[in-house]
């Protein structure tokens, strides 16, 4: 039954192409040359984002996220966008789902939130204030329903950096719509509602910046990754059947492209930033050792997912922490 429901969602999503959008105006910020680490020299301004960052990943027939028509300013580290000049941070606030909250078997000190906190303290000072409102199982509607009110109950006098991962559980909710007998339109509505909730949350920070964040607020959000290395083979995770899913659903690729292009569009609209977890984790899923896979990164590539299939292991958490830090630094 679980497999049939997952297959139904896959068939739904294969009909979803990325929405056509007018190019948005970018809001580029000057990079600090001391933080560039020579990245400017390696960047080819005449090449596309994919050519600069992921030249050997993906295939043309399968499709690949296309962010440039959205008007992004890419970071030359290839970890995410560069829409904000992040400096002088006095407080960091974590929002989001179980990726941010952390899950066993990864030790608490090795989840990306803990690793990133130490790096941010090294950058901004040991007196950096840290707050966390992330929760296991959170969805995008939890931003304004719960997490933002809890972490931001009033005026925040400190210059604040918001870090978040969200969106994976919304995809599972769409699958549940089909599973529970709803029509395909219900599942698509769930995905579009998630995009709307993401947009509303990011706009909340900008709409309330002057009134509630007099010292300024920066926001970096992760995009949505997957563990099959673009194959749609849910059974590639050894314990997939134990957790109630399996089968091969290549159409899920369309869903990730659809959702992640929308999330990046929101980052452009709201002058916030996005890290590219989907692209960075491609080749670190459960096909990492398969040289025929389109995401293959070589024989030394590690798997970045733990036994639960959907959460990062310590190496994956370290990679997520570095992606966020790259966006902060450039």
WOWO-V761597 format. One record per run of one state. SS is the DSSP state (2 for helix, 1 for strand, 0 for the rest). FROM is the first residue (numbers start at 1). TO is the last residue. If there is no record, write none. Layout:
ss=SS from=FROM to=TO
ss=SS from=FROM to=TO
This chain:
ss=0 from=1 to=1
ss=2 from=2 to=13
ss=0 from=14 to=32
ss=2 from=33 to=35
ss=0 from=36 to=38
ss=2 from=39 to=42
ss=0 from=43 to=48
ss=2 from=49 to=53
ss=0 from=54 to=67
ss=2 from=68 to=70
ss=0 from=71 to=73
ss=1 from=74 to=74
ss=0 from=75 to=79
ss=1 from=80 to=81
ss=0 from=82 to=90
ss=1 from=91 to=96
ss=0 from=97 to=97
ss=2 from=98 to=101
ss=0 from=102 to=107
ss=2 from=108 to=110
ss=0 from=111 to=111
ss=2 from=112 to=124
ss=0 from=125 to=128
ss=1 from=129 to=132
ss=0 from=133 to=141
ss=2 from=142 to=151
ss=0 from=152 to=159
ss=1 from=160 to=165
ss=0 from=166 to=167
ss=2 from=168 to=179
ss=0 from=180 to=183
ss=2 from=184 to=207
ss=0 from=208 to=208
ss=2 from=209 to=212
ss=0 from=213 to=216
ss=1 from=217 to=222
ss=0 from=223 to=232
ss=1 from=233 to=233
ss=2 from=234 to=236
ss=0 from=237 to=240
ss=2 from=241 to=243
ss=0 from=244 to=247
ss=1 from=248 to=248
ss=0 from=249 to=251
ss=2 from=252 to=270
ss=0 from=271 to=272
ss=1 from=273 to=275
ss=0 from=276 to=276
ss=2 from=277 to=281
ss=0 from=282 to=304
ss=1 from=305 to=305
ss=0 from=306 to=311
ss=1 from=312 to=312
ss=0 from=313 to=313
ss=2 from=314 to=329
ss=0 from=330 to=330
